[in-house]
Amino acid sequence: MKDKKSDAEWKEILSPDVYHVTRECGTERAFTGKYDKFYDDGKYYCSNCSNHLFDSNAKFDSGTGWPSFFTTATENNVTLHKEPGTLLTPDRIEVKCANCGAHLGHVFNDGPDPTGLRYCMNSISLDFKPTDR
């Protein structure tokens, strides 16, 4: 992780909602995020540090209420962390920004070809920049 800030520093620069989701592993409510039904051409970056995370050509409509991608922009831009389940919930794989450690969402094995993966992200953890035309 390259961008190491203290909790106090993150609280100073992030809005309370962004801080809660990305630094405290919160989750935005389904179907409320700005990128759920958003399909413009461009790139998605970490809302905390601007690390390039996903490209629009890997985005698909998963019907889950969160923006979903079948692959990341590069091999090393995210890290994966196993979250143990409970009696009522299965284990999950958390996705974090490799640059700053921001919580982005989770990855599941129920996505489309060619990867079969569904990177289910919180819109609030992403910033979108359109492709220059």
C-alpha positions in Angstrom: 0.0 0.0 0.0 1.5 3.3 -1.1 -0.9 6.0 0.1 -0.9 5.6 3.9 -2.8 8.2 5.7 -4.0 8.2 9.3 -7.7 7.8 10.1 -7.7 11.5 11.1 -6.2 12.5 7.7 -8.8 10.5 5.8 -11.6 12.0 7.9 -10.4 15.5 7.0 -10.4 14.9 3.2 -13.4 12.5 2.7 -17.1 13.2 3.2 -18.7 11.3 6.1 -20.5 8.9 3.6 -17.3 8.2 1.6 -15.3 7.7 4.8 -17.9 5.3 6.3 -18.0 3.0 3.2 -14.3 3.2 2.2 -12.5 3.4 5.6 -15.1 1.6 7.8 -16.1 -1.1 5.3 -19.7 0.1 5.0 -22.1 -0.6 2.2 -24.3 1.8 0.3 -27.9 0.7 -0.1 -28.6 -1.3 -3.3 -30.0 0.7 -6.3 -29.0 4.1 -4.7 -25.5 4.6 -6.1 -24.8 6.9 -9.0 -23.0 4.3 -11.1 -25.5 1.4 -10.8 -27.3 2.1 -14.1 -24.5 4.2 -15.6 -22.9 3.0 -18.8 -20.8 5.9 -20.3 -17.4 5.1 -21.8 -14.5 5.8 -19.5 -12.5 4.7 -16.5 -13.3 4.2 -12.8 -10.9 5.4 -10.2 -10.7 5.0 -6.4 -12.6 7.9 -4.8 -9.9 8.1 -2.1 -6.7 8.2 -4.0 -7.5 8.2 -7.8 -6.0 4.7 -8.5 -7.3 3.4 -11.8 -9.5 0.4 -10.9 -12.0 -0.5 -13.7 -12.8 0.3 -17.3 -16.3 0.8 -18.7 -15.8 -2.1 -21.2 -15.8 -4.5 -18.2 -19.0 -3.2 -16.7 -22.2 -5.1 -16.9 -25.7 -5.0 -15.4 -25.7 -7.6 -12.7 -29.2 -6.6 -11.5 -27.9 -6.5 -7.9 -28.2 -2.7 -7.4 -24.4 -2.0 -7.4 -22.0 -1.3 -10.3 -20.5 -4.6 -11.4 -17.4 -5.5 -13.4 -16.1 -8.8 -14.7 -12.4 -7.8 -14.4 -10.2 -5.1 -13.0 -8.3 -2.6 -15.1 -4.9 -4.1 -14.2 -3.7 -7.1 -12.3 -2.3 -5.2 -9.3 -4.7 -2.3 -8.7 -6.9 -4.2 -6.1 -6.2 -6.6 -3.3 -8.5 -9.4 -2.2 -9.2 -10.3 1.5 -11.2 -13.3 2.8 -14.0 -12.2 5.2 -15.2 -15.1 7.4 -18.9 -15.7 7.2 -21.3 -16.3 10.1 -23.9 -18.9 10.8 -26.3 -17.0 8.5 -23.9 -15.7 5.8 -21.2 -17.4 3.7 -17.5 -16.3 3.5 -16.9 -13.4 1.2 -13.9 -11.9 -0.6 -13.5 -8.2 0.1 -12.0 -6.0 -2.6 -9.7 -3.1 -1.5 -7.7 -0.5 -3.4 -4.1 -1.7 -3.6 -2.9 1.9 -3.4 -4.7 3.2 -0.3 -6.6 0.3 1.2 -10.0 1.7 0.6 -12.9 -0.8 0.9 -14.5 -1.0 -2.6 -16.9 -3.9 -2.3 -16.7 -7.7 -2.9 -16.0 -10.2 -5.6 -18.2 -13.2 -6.4 -17.9 -16.2 -8.7 -21.3 -15.6 -10.5 -20.3 -13.1 -13.2 -20.3 -13.4 -17.0 -17.7 -14.7 -19.4 -14.9 -14.4 -19.9 -13.9 -14.4 -16.2 -17.0 -15.6 -14.4 -16.3 -13.0 -11.8 -18.6 -10.2 -10.5 -16.7 -7.3 -8.8 -19.6 -5.8 -7.0 -18.6 -2.3 -6.0 -20.0 0.6 -4.0 -20.6 3.6 -6.3 -19.3 5.9 -3.5 -15.9 4.2 -3.6 -15.5 5.1 -7.3 -14.9 8.2 -9.4 -15.7 8.1 -13.1 -13.7 9.9 -15.8 -15.2 9.8 -19.4 -13.1 8.7 -22.3 -11.8 11.7 -24.3 -13.4 11.8 -27.7 
